[in-house]
Amino acid sequence: MNRTTLNIQKFILPLIVLISVGSSSPLYSQNAALFLKSGKSIEGRIIQETNDSITLANDLGEIKIRRIEVEKIYYSQLPNTTGIADSLLRQPLNDHVVVHLKNGEVIDGLLIAKSPTMIMVQADLGRLTVPKQDVRLVEYVSEAFAERGEAVRLELTTGKKIDGYLYSEDRNSLTLITNLGRLSIDKKDLRSIDYGASVKFRRPELKQEFATATTLSSFKETLLHRRQDTFEAGFSSQFGENYSTGGIFGYRNRYNLKTFQTFSLNLAGNLTFAAFTLNKNIISDATIPGQIEATGAAIVTTLGVGTPIHLYPTEGAAYEFFLAPILETYVIYKTLKKTYPSFPSLDSEIRSTDFRFGLANRVGMEWSFGQKWKAGLSFNIHFIFGESDYNSFNLHLGTRLY
């Protein structure tokens, strides 16, 4: 072998190796978990990537996911012996936390899993997956604040000085136990902290005080999280024989009593107003000749309390069904005025107000829009004792007002 041949081999062999290495994408040997914007995750081996989609291969076959549906991709070079999403749930996380969201909402529950982009909390309403970009603060209730109980003197930008014991702190604020109680201070109003200060009042048992305050705060936030205020509007075609074409408007307040895996028990109260126009087709008097003119209306005010049952088709579904038996009371106001142009002496006007009891039932479904809004539709049946019944189709919009 001459020197020229040897030089060619030295040049060609590295080039062949480089081409062969570059032709096989390293992604094809990678396992990955795709965390979707819907909160779900899919695992597998990446077999193809384009600008618009990612294709994974797993036990279910090949799955093609659009990139716009992907929140985060977690790559792993390790053998796929344990699913990435499953491994998140197998982490030994069971911390009691209070998650403060940027929109002002608060979630109280157990932190059961974390990923680079989201956290999973087991709350009273079920398992919630929250993107980290929506989280302002995660407060670990089960762990003591590192400096809790230390005596300090705070000096504000106004020059005012405050003595007390440190209670809690986050990026934006600091809470102090003073002789007047707990005081939260915005850090932008803070000039300095003197850790060598002496406080004239006795330090409280902060561990006990913190536990009590957290319990009360968690209880309050849980109540707010369980509540839903709903406004509804509907239409009814008939109220007895004399009235038709009714419009309905009402307010409903629902409180969650207990949530199970597939359904929840609730307590609800409602206040509803229904107005019906007169059915002029049935206003006639065969014994009196001539034309009859009639005007009138019926207004039904309803106050009820019931126990709605909400059914969840699958865990984390964006919609749910409900069945709501209700015990109701009614105040029914009716007015009917008859005018006889040919016989004015026979003109009459009747007004009446009746109080009635009854039963009602609501069946329908509602959809969730984000973490704050719900919208749905229902069919309402009202059985009024000693009075005509009526049915209505209603649309409703729910949120938490306060």
C-alpha positions as CSV (number, residue, x, y, z in Angstrom):
1,M,0.0,0.0,0.0
2,N,1.6,3.3,-1.1
3,R,1.4,6.6,0.7
4,T,-1.3,8.1,-1.7
5,T,-3.7,5.2,-0.9
6,L,-3.1,5.6,2.8
7,N,-3.9,9.3,2.7
8,I,-7.1,8.7,0.8
9,Q,-8.2,6.2,3.5
10,K,-7.4,8.7,6.2
11,F,-9.7,11.2,4.5
12,I,-12.5,8.9,3.4
13,L,-13.0,6.7,6.5
14,P,-13.8,9.7,8.9
15,L,-16.1,11.1,6.3
16,I,-18.1,7.8,6.1
17,V,-18.3,7.6,9.9
18,L,-19.5,11.2,10.1
19,I,-22.2,10.6,7.4
20,S,-23.4,7.4,9.0
21,V,-23.7,9.0,12.4
22,G,-25.4,12.1,11.1
23,S,-27.9,10.1,9.1
24,S,-29.4,8.4,12.2
25,S,-31.3,11.0,14.3
26,P,-30.4,10.6,18.0
27,L,-34.1,11.4,18.8
28,Y,-35.1,7.9,17.6
29,S,-33.2,6.4,20.5
30,Q,-34.8,8.7,23.0
31,N,-37.7,8.0,25.3
32,A,-39.9,11.0,26.0
33,A,-43.0,12.1,27.9
34,L,-45.3,14.7,26.3
35,F,-47.2,16.9,28.8
36,L,-50.2,18.3,27.0
37,K,-52.0,21.6,27.6
38,S,-55.1,19.6,28.5
39,G,-53.2,18.2,31.6
40,K,-52.7,14.7,30.2
41,S,-49.3,13.1,29.4
42,I,-48.2,10.5,26.8
43,E,-45.1,8.5,26.8
44,G,-43.1,6.6,24.2
45,R,-40.2,6.5,21.9
46,I,-39.9,9.4,19.4
47,I,-39.9,8.0,15.8
48,Q,-40.6,11.2,13.9
49,E,-40.5,14.9,14.5
50,T,-41.7,17.7,12.1
51,N,-42.4,21.4,12.5
52,D,-46.1,20.6,13.1
53,S,-46.2,17.2,14.9
54,I,-44.4,14.6,17.0
55,T,-44.9,10.9,16.5
56,L,-44.4,8.5,19.4
57,A,-44.4,4.7,19.5
58,N,-45.5,2.8,22.6
59,D,-47.6,-0.2,23.6
60,L,-50.7,1.3,21.9
61,G,-48.9,1.8,18.6
62,E,-47.9,5.0,16.9
63,I,-49.4,8.2,18.2
64,K,-49.2,11.5,16.3
65,I,-49.5,14.6,18.4
66,R,-49.8,18.2,17.1
67,R,-47.1,20.5,18.5
68,I,-49.7,23.2,19.4
69,E,-51.2,20.7,21.9
70,V,-47.9,20.1,23.7
71,E,-47.1,22.1,26.8
72,K,-43.7,20.5,27.6
73,I,-41.5,17.6,26.3
74,Y,-39.4,15.7,28.8
75,Y,-36.6,13.7,27.2
76,S,-35.0,10.7,28.9
77,Q,-32.0,8.7,27.7
78,L,-32.7,6.0,30.3
79,P,-34.3,2.7,29.4
80,N,-38.1,2.9,29.4
81,T,-38.5,0.6,32.4
82,T,-40.8,2.9,34.3
83,G,-43.2,5.4,32.7
84,I,-42.1,9.0,33.2
85,A,-45.7,10.2,34.1
86,D,-46.1,7.2,36.4
87,S,-42.8,7.9,38.1
88,L,-44.0,11.4,38.9
89,L,-47.0,9.9,40.8
90,R,-44.7,7.4,42.6
91,Q,-42.5,10.1,44.1
92,P,-42.9,10.2,47.9
93,L,-44.8,13.5,47.9
94,N,-47.6,13.8,50.4
95,D,-47.1,17.4,51.7
96,H,-50.0,19.5,52.8
97,V,-49.8,22.6,50.7
98,V,-51.8,25.8,49.9
99,V,-51.3,26.7,46.2
100,H,-51.8,30.5,45.5
101,L,-52.6,31.1,41.8
102,K,-51.8,34.3,40.0
103,N,-55.5,34.9,39.3
104,G,-56.2,35.0,43.1
105,E,-57.6,31.6,43.5
106,V,-56.3,29.2,46.3
107,I,-56.1,25.4,46.2
108,D,-55.8,23.5,49.5
109,G,-54.7,19.9,49.4
110,L,-52.0,17.3,49.3
111,L,-49.1,17.8,46.8
112,I,-48.8,14.4,45.2
113,A,-46.6,15.0,42.1
114,K,-44.4,17.6,40.4
115,S,-43.0,17.9,36.9
116,P,-40.8,20.6,35.3
117,T,-44.0,22.5,34.2
118,M,-46.8,21.5,36.4
119,I,-47.8,20.3,39.9
120,M,-50.6,17.9,40.9
121,V,-52.7,18.4,44.0
122,Q,-55.2,16.1,45.6
123,A,-58.0,18.5,46.7
124,D,-61.5,18.0,48.0
125,L,-62.9,18.3,44.5
126,G,-60.5,15.7,43.1
127,R,-57.0,15.6,41.5
128,L,-56.1,18.9,40.0
129,T,-53.2,19.5,37.6
130,V,-51.9,23.1,37.7
131,P,-49.4,24.6,35.2
132,K,-46.5,26.2,37.1
133,Q,-46.8,29.3,35.0
134,D,-50.1,29.9,36.7
135,V,-48.7,29.5,40.3
136,R,-47.7,32.5,42.4
137,L,-46.8,30.7,45.6
138,V,-46.8,27.2,47.1
139,E,-47.1,27.3,50.8
140,Y,-45.9,24.1,52.6
141,V,-48.2,24.0,55.6
142,S,-46.5,20.9,57.1
143,E,-43.0,22.6,57.2
144,A,-42.1,25.4,59.6
145,F,-40.9,28.7,58.2
146,A,-37.1,28.7,58.8
147,E,-37.1,32.0,60.7
148,R,-40.5,31.7,62.3
149,G,-40.4,33.0,65.9
150,E,-37.4,35.2,65.6
151,A,-37.7,38.7,67.2
152,V,-37.1,41.5,64.7
153,R,-37.6,45.2,64.3
154,L,-38.8,46.3,60.9
155,E,-38.2,49.8,59.6
156,L,-40.6,51.0,56.8
157,T,-39.8,53.5,54.1
158,T,-42.0,55.9,55.9
159,G,-39.7,55.8,58.9
160,K,-42.1,53.8,61.2
161,K,-40.6,51.0,63.2
162,I,-42.5,47.8,64.1
163,D,-41.4,45.2,66.7
164,G,-42.6,41.6,66.5
165,Y,-41.9,38.0,65.7
166,L,-41.4,36.6,62.2
167,Y,-44.4,34.5,61.1
168,S,-44.1,33.8,57.3
169,E,-42.5,35.2,54.2
170,D,-42.7,34.9,50.4
171,R,-41.2,36.8,47.5
172,N,-43.4,39.8,47.9
173,S,-44.5,40.1,51.5
174,L,-43.6,39.4,55.1
175,T,-45.9,38.6,58.0
176,L,-45.1,39.7,61.5
177,I,-46.7,38.7,64.9
178,T,-47.2,42.0,66.8
179,N,-48.9,42.9,70.1
180,L,-51.9,43.8,68.0
181,G,-52.0,40.5,66.0
182,R,-50.6,39.4,62.6
183,L,-49.5,42.1,60.3
184,S,-48.6,41.6,56.6
185,I,-46.1,44.0,55.0
186,D,-45.4,44.5,51.4
187,K,-41.6,44.2,50.9
188,K,-41.5,47.3,48.7
189,D,-42.5,49.3,51.8
190,L,-39.7,47.7,53.9
191,R,-36.4,49.6,54.5
192,S,-34.6,47.3,56.9
193,I,-34.9,44.3,59.3
194,D,-33.1,44.4,62.6
195,Y,-32.5,40.8,63.8
196,G,-31.0,41.9,67.1
197,A,-34.2,43.6,68.4
198,S,-35.8,42.9,71.8
199,V,-39.6,42.6,71.8
200,K,-41.5,43.7,74.9
201,F,-44.4,41.3,74.7
202,R,-44.1,37.5,75.2
203,R,-43.7,35.4,72.1
204,P,-46.8,33.3,71.4
205,E,-46.7,29.6,70.7
206,L,-46.2,30.1,67.0
207,K,-46.4,26.4,66.0
208,Q,-49.9,26.2,67.7
209,E,-50.9,29.6,66.4
210,F,-49.8,28.8,62.9
211,A,-51.6,25.5,62.8
212,T,-54.8,27.2,64.1
213,A,-54.5,30.0,61.6
214,T,-53.8,27.6,58.7
215,T,-56.7,25.4,59.6
216,L,-59.1,28.4,59.7
217,S,-57.7,29.8,56.5
218,S,-57.8,26.5,54.8
219,F,-61.4,25.9,56.0
220,K,-62.4,29.3,54.6
221,E,-60.7,28.8,51.3
222,T,-62.1,25.3,51.0
223,L,-65.6,26.7,51.5
224,L,-65.0,29.2,48.8
225,H,-63.5,26.6,46.5
226,R,-66.5,24.3,47.0
227,R,-69.1,27.0,46.3
228,Q,-70.6,27.9,43.0
229,D,-72.9,30.8,42.2
230,T,-75.1,30.3,39.1
231,F,-77.3,32.6,37.1
232,E,-79.9,31.0,34.8
233,A,-82.4,32.1,32.2
234,G,-85.0,30.0,30.5
235,F,-88.3,29.7,28.6
236,S,-91.6,27.9,29.4
237,S,-94.3,27.4,26.9
238,Q,-97.3,27.2,29.3
239,F,-98.5,27.7,32.9
240,G,-101.9,26.0,33.2
241,E,-104.6,26.7,30.6
242,N,-104.8,30.5,31.1
243,Y,-101.2,31.5,30.7
244,S,-98.5,30.8,28.2
245,T,-95.0,31.9,27.0
246,G,-93.1,32.4,30.2
247,G,-89.7,33.8,30.8
248,I,-87.5,32.6,33.7
249,F,-84.6,34.2,35.5
250,G,-83.0,33.0,38.7
251,Y,-80.0,32.7,41.0
252,R,-78.7,29.4,42.4
253,N,-76.0,28.8,45.0
254,R,-74.4,25.3,45.2
255,Y,-72.2,24.0,47.9
256,N,-70.2,20.7,47.6
257,L,-70.8,18.3,50.5
258,K,-68.7,15.3,49.4
259,T,-66.8,14.3,46.2
260,F,-66.2,10.7,45.2
261,Q,-64.4,9.3,42.2
262,T,-67.4,9.3,39.8
263,F,-70.0,11.6,41.5
264,S,-70.5,14.3,44.1
265,L,-73.2,15.2,46.6
266,N,-74.2,18.9,46.9
267,L,-76.5,21.2,48.7
268,A,-78.2,24.0,46.7
269,G,-80.6,26.8,47.2
270,N,-82.4,28.8,44.5
271,L,-84.5,31.9,44.0
272,T,-86.3,32.1,40.7
273,F,-88.8,34.5,39.0
274,A,-91.1,33.4,36.2
275,A,-93.5,35.7,34.3
276,F,-96.2,34.3,32.0
277,T,-98.4,36.1,29.5
278,L,-102.1,35.6,29.2
279,N,-103.4,32.9,26.8
280,K,-106.0,35.0,25.0
281,N,-107.3,32.1,22.9
282,I,-109.2,30.6,25.8
283,I,-110.7,33.8,27.1
284,S,-114.3,33.8,26.0
285,D,-117.8,33.9,27.4
286,A,-120.5,32.3,25.2
287,T,-123.4,33.8,27.2
288,I,-122.5,37.3,26.4
289,P,-122.6,38.4,22.8
290,G,-120.0,40.8,21.4
291,Q,-116.2,41.2,21.6
292,I,-114.2,40.5,24.8
293,E,-110.8,42.1,25.4
294,A,-108.6,40.5,28.1
295,T,-105.3,41.4,29.6
296,G,-103.4,39.6,32.4
297,A,-100.3,37.9,33.5
298,A,-99.0,35.4,36.1
299,I,-95.8,35.9,38.1
300,V,-94.3,32.9,40.0
301,T,-91.6,33.5,42.7
302,T,-89.9,30.3,43.7
303,L,-87.6,29.7,46.7
304,G,-86.2,26.1,46.9
305,V,-83.5,23.9,48.5
306,G,-82.3,20.6,47.1
307,T,-79.5,18.0,46.9
308,P,-78.0,17.9,43.4
309,I,-76.0,14.9,42.4
310,H,-73.2,15.6,39.8
311,L,-72.0,12.6,37.8
312,Y,-68.5,12.6,36.2
313,P,-68.1,10.4,33.1
314,T,-64.3,10.2,33.4
315,E,-61.6,11.6,35.7
316,G,-60.7,15.1,34.8
317,A,-63.5,15.4,32.2
318,A,-64.5,19.0,31.2
319,Y,-68.2,18.2,31.4
320,E,-70.5,16.6,34.0
321,F,-74.2,15.6,34.3
322,F,-76.4,16.5,37.2
323,L,-79.8,15.4,38.7
324,A,-81.2,17.8,41.3
325,P,-84.4,17.0,43.3
326,I,-85.7,20.2,44.9
327,L,-88.3,21.1,47.6
328,E,-89.8,24.4,46.7
329,T,-92.2,27.1,47.9
330,Y,-94.1,29.3,45.5
331,V,-95.7,32.8,45.7
332,I,-98.1,33.0,42.7
333,Y,-99.5,36.3,41.7
334,K,-102.2,36.4,39.0
335,T,-104.1,39.2,37.3
336,L,-106.9,39.0,34.8
337,K,-108.9,42.0,33.4
338,K,-111.8,41.5,31.1
339,T,-113.4,44.4,29.1
340,Y,-116.7,44.2,27.2
341,P,-116.9,47.1,24.7
342,S,-120.6,46.5,24.1
343,F,-121.4,45.9,27.8
344,P,-119.2,48.1,30.0
345,S,-121.1,47.2,33.1
346,L,-119.7,43.7,32.9
347,D,-116.1,44.7,32.9
348,S,-114.1,42.8,35.6
349,E,-110.6,42.7,37.1
350,I,-109.3,39.8,39.3
351,R,-106.1,39.9,41.3
352,S,-104.9,37.0,43.5
353,T,-101.9,36.0,45.4
354,D,-101.4,32.3,46.5
355,F,-98.8,30.6,48.6
356,R,-98.0,27.0,47.5
357,F,-95.6,24.1,48.2
358,G,-94.2,21.8,45.5
359,L,-91.5,19.6,44.2
360,A,-89.1,20.1,41.3
361,N,-86.4,18.2,39.5
362,R,-83.6,19.5,37.3
363,V,-81.7,17.3,34.9
364,G,-78.9,18.6,32.6
365,M,-75.2,19.0,32.1
366,E,-72.5,21.6,32.3
367,W,-69.1,22.3,30.9
368,S,-66.0,23.8,32.6
369,F,-64.2,26.7,31.0
370,G,-60.9,27.1,32.8
371,Q,-60.8,26.9,36.6
372,K,-63.4,29.6,37.2
373,W,-66.4,29.3,34.9
374,K,-69.0,26.7,34.1
375,A,-71.9,26.9,31.6
376,G,-74.6,24.4,30.9
377,L,-78.3,23.7,30.1
378,S,-81.1,21.9,32.0
379,F,-84.7,20.8,31.8
380,N,-86.7,21.9,34.9
381,I,-89.9,20.2,36.0
382,H,-92.1,22.0,38.7
383,F,-95.0,20.2,40.4
384,I,-97.1,22.7,42.4
385,F,-99.6,21.4,44.9
386,G,-103.0,22.8,44.3
387,E,-101.9,24.7,41.2
388,S,-101.0,24.1,37.6
389,D,-97.5,22.7,36.8
390,Y,-95.0,24.1,34.4
391,N,-91.7,23.0,32.7
392,S,-88.8,25.1,31.4
393,F,-85.6,24.9,29.4
394,N,-82.8,26.9,31.1
395,L,-79.3,28.0,30.2
396,H,-77.0,28.8,33.2
397,L,-73.6,30.3,33.8
398,G,-71.7,29.6,37.0
399,T,-68.7,31.0,38.8
400,R,-67.6,32.0,42.4
401,L,-68.6,35.6,43.1
402,Y,-67.0,36.0,46.6
